[in-house]
Amino acid sequence: MDGIDWDDAFANAPYIEGAEGYPAAWAEAAAQFRAQARARLDLPYQHHARARFDLFLPDTPSPRGLVVFVHGGYWLRFGKSDWSHLAAGPVAQGWAVALPGYTLAPEAQISEITAQIASAITAASAEVAGPIHLAGHSAGGHLVTRMLCTPSPLPPHVLSRLGHVLSISGLHDLRPLRATQLGATLRLTPDEAARESAALHAPVQGSAVTAWVGGHERPEFLRQSAVLREAWARKGADARLMVEPGLHHFNVIAGLAQGDSAITRALLLPGG
């Protein structure tokens, strides 16, 4: 790894045209969706102010199951309300969708955020019956794949309901982050980096996971997805890699807002 500029390797915005406009566009689309959605907002799952989740419900008496979407932002940025519109696709297909917030770094270390997300999924699972599918983007992709690591932070009664995990542009080997400025902000020690790297864990038996990444993403993000697919397939998981042509780190998630998109269909299928 000598000679690699790891800060540049993990930098997305400088390589995406119009990157500065995406956060405002996400927030606007999210607000528009919330304004017309059938929803229960700010449901607490722990005592911290950010430990709340929003639950979006389909217009059916009984949802087909529960999707939990975990947002990214390098564990440092954004909140659940920036991404509400990404619930639209699964909701249109009859699924309930929970979007949890979590304590951001550096207030919380990554391992603490992992434990929070397990608590959020557990709380949301008590609200909706049926199978549970997880999706997460970037740092959120890391957090959802951590739920499948042995030993899982999820209680057995929740883990047994997991049908599919979709990691979108996820981070699965955190060790290179220690060579970045971000690593210092995250307080990422060697032990923490290894413990929180899903690719270094064995997946729970029967795991179904898809690493989904845009074809125009930075090489490191393509590598991170490939590493998880290979490592977990070799350890017995139903692990798949999907490289969606032409998409980059900021627009690869857009299809979740559409019920008939390839990424929404993949998320909702029992085995991916």
Summary of the structure (lengths in Angstrom):
residues: 272
radius of gyration: 17.0
end to end distance: 33.1
largest distance: 57.3
contacts: 971
relative contact order: 0.15
helix: 41%
strand: 18%
